[in-house]
Amino acid sequence: PQGETWGSRWSYGFDLSQFFHTHVVGFCMAPLTRVSLFYRNGDKTIMFSNGEKEIHTARFKRKEFPDGTTKTVYCNGCQETKYASGRVRVKDEKGTVILDWK
């Protein structure tokens, strides 16, 4: 059934919940620093208490900041940073800036 969930709680305050056919959520209650969502396709989303969010997939890892800035690191090592101001900076796998659009 689609509504089925299960969960476990450990004595040190860690909770783990699995939602049928969708994702697994794990978080620590003392102190709450992050909530992690694990999807069946291998993707993972981590939400931090300071408003930051990380998305991990097979193709990239992305960090989203509360001000709207995002930093993406692709599996080939290239990096892309999009700032809230609209600026975009792209680096190759060696860290050399190849695009800096303001």
C-alpha positions in Angstrom: 0.0 0.0 0.0 1.2 3.5 -0.9 0.5 5.0 2.6 2.8 2.6 4.5 5.7 4.0 6.4 8.1 2.6 9.0 10.4 4.2 11.4 13.0 3.6 14.1 14.3 5.8 16.9 17.6 5.3 18.6 18.3 6.3 22.3 20.7 9.0 21.2 18.0 10.9 19.4 18.3 9.7 15.8 15.1 9.1 13.9 14.8 7.2 10.6 11.6 7.0 8.6 11.0 5.3 5.3 8.0 6.2 3.1 6.8 3.4 0.9 8.3 3.7 -2.7 9.5 7.2 -2.2 12.3 8.2 0.2 14.0 7.7 3.5 14.3 10.5 6.0 16.9 10.5 8.8 17.4 13.3 11.3 18.9 13.8 14.7 16.8 15.5 17.4 19.6 16.6 19.6 20.5 19.1 18.3 18.7 19.4 14.9 21.4 20.2 12.5 20.1 18.6 9.3 17.4 16.5 7.7 18.5 14.0 5.0 16.2 12.6 2.3 17.4 9.5 0.5 15.6 8.6 -2.7 15.4 5.1 -4.2 17.2 6.3 -7.4 20.3 7.1 -5.2 19.7 10.9 -5.0 20.1 12.6 -1.6 18.9 15.9 -0.3 20.2 17.4 2.9 18.5 20.4 4.5 20.5 22.2 7.2 19.1 24.2 10.1 20.8 27.4 8.8 18.8 27.3 5.6 21.4 25.7 3.3 20.4 22.7 1.2 22.6 20.1 -0.6 21.5 17.9 -3.5 23.6 14.9 -4.4 23.0 12.9 -7.6 25.1 10.7 -9.7 25.8 13.6 -12.1 26.4 16.5 -9.7 26.4 17.8 -6.1 24.8 21.2 -5.5 24.7 23.5 -2.5 22.0 26.1 -2.3 22.5 29.0 0.1 19.7 31.1 1.7 20.7 34.2 -0.2 19.9 32.4 -3.5 23.5 31.5 -4.5 24.1 28.0 -5.8 27.3 26.1 -6.3 27.3 22.9 -8.4 30.2 20.5 -8.8 29.7 18.1 -11.7 31.0 14.5 -11.8 33.8 15.6 -14.3 35.1 18.1 -11.8 33.8 21.3 -13.4 32.2 23.8 -11.1 29.5 26.4 -11.6 28.6 29.1 -9.1 25.4 31.2 -9.7 25.3 34.2 -7.3 22.1 35.8 -6.2 23.2 39.0 -8.0 23.0 37.1 -11.3 26.8 36.6 -11.7 27.8 33.2 -13.1 31.3 31.7 -12.7 32.4 28.5 -14.3 35.6 26.6 -13.5 37.1 23.6 -15.3 38.2 20.5 -13.5 41.6 22.1 -12.7 39.9 25.1 -11.0 40.7 27.5 -13.8 38.0 30.1 -14.4 36.6 29.7 -17.9 33.6 32.0 -17.6 32.9 34.9 -15.4 29.7 36.6 -16.5 28.6 39.6 -14.3 
